[in-house]
Amino acid sequence: MEISVVSLFPEMFAAVRDYGVTGRAVQNGLLSIQCCNPRDFTTDRHQTVDDRPYGGGPGMVMKTEPLQQAIAVAKASVAPGATVIYLSPQGRQLTQAGLAELAAKPSLVLLAGRYEGVDERLIDSEIDEEWSIGDYVLSGGELAAMVMIDGLSRLLPGVLGHHLSAEQDSFAEGLLDCPHYTRPEHFRGMAVPGVLLSGNHEAIRRWRLKQSLGRTWLRRRDLLEQVELSDEQNKLLAEFIRELDD
Ligand SMILES: CN1CCN(c2ccccc2CNc2ccc(C(N)=O)cn2)CC1
């Protein structure tokens, strides 16, 4: 997938381009991340990228001229037909399902806002989709853009090895993850659940599914209400709840 980011702080994107799963995806040519800085399209001596808001009030708005040129260059640097996305608190809430939709697109342009945001007329004329990573305010859209890049890149074919893709199961099914354990077998007086040492892979699968269901029931009842449970899942959840009283 090709991604082009419009941002005043392009260096920030080293965090996804140069590290971990996303960094490997870039190295393997499964993902490309380019940056376009509106400051490069300023013509004044001070390279002004912000402008005063009509109607007055605190803060500044991103200057429209450099921004629209940066967006045009960003669109031209990825495959035609890119979806232009604006990260903002006013956007559609990003979820795992939303990431799956985004991962299916051939190319994206991500606009990372700074100051108090962007002229509404630029949004109306340039932005295809507005997305929010959650109900909180950040000082800029860059971290939100990187959250989106990280989340969708894990869903690109070939990015996660087969052993990691299994880890997606519970999240893909809309459940919370099960507990994880590794050496030492005894740690601060606590042992590892016996089933995980049994080598019985079917029992281990069921235990992990039961834990995912139980944790989701305990911690995120709202998620559970969105999931259609199978007979096996309903049985395991009932067992988990019964065992709570033990
Ligand atoms: C002090 N102002 C800074 C700029 N901001 C703003 C306003 C409009 C667009 C982008 C931003 C960048 N901030 C973001 C971006 C995304 C999210 C999210 N939830 O996805 C949260 N915050 C408004 C507030």
The ligand as a Gaussian input file, in Angstrom:
#p B3LYP/6-31G(d) Opt

LIG

0 1
 C       -5.182000      22.199000      20.271000
 N       -5.645000      21.759000      18.953000
 C       -4.619000      20.985000      18.259000
 C       -5.083000      20.601000      16.870000
 N       -6.353000      19.915000      16.911000
 C       -6.785000      19.419000      15.656000
 C       -7.938000      19.932000      15.046000
 C       -8.331000      19.452000      13.812000
 C       -7.612000      18.453000      13.175000
 C       -6.471000      17.930000      13.770000
 C       -6.050000      18.406000      15.006000
 C       -4.812000      17.798000      15.623000
 N       -5.173000      17.126000      16.846000
 C       -5.845000      15.919000      16.831000
 C       -5.981000      15.162000      15.674000
 C       -6.684000      13.942000      15.775000
 C       -7.202000      13.554000      16.987000
 C       -7.954000      12.253000      17.097000
 N       -8.708000      12.061000      18.196000
 O       -7.884000      11.408000      16.201000
 C       -7.027000      14.352000      18.096000
 N       -6.350000      15.511000      18.013000
 C       -7.389000      20.546000      17.709000
 C       -6.868000      20.951000      19.075000

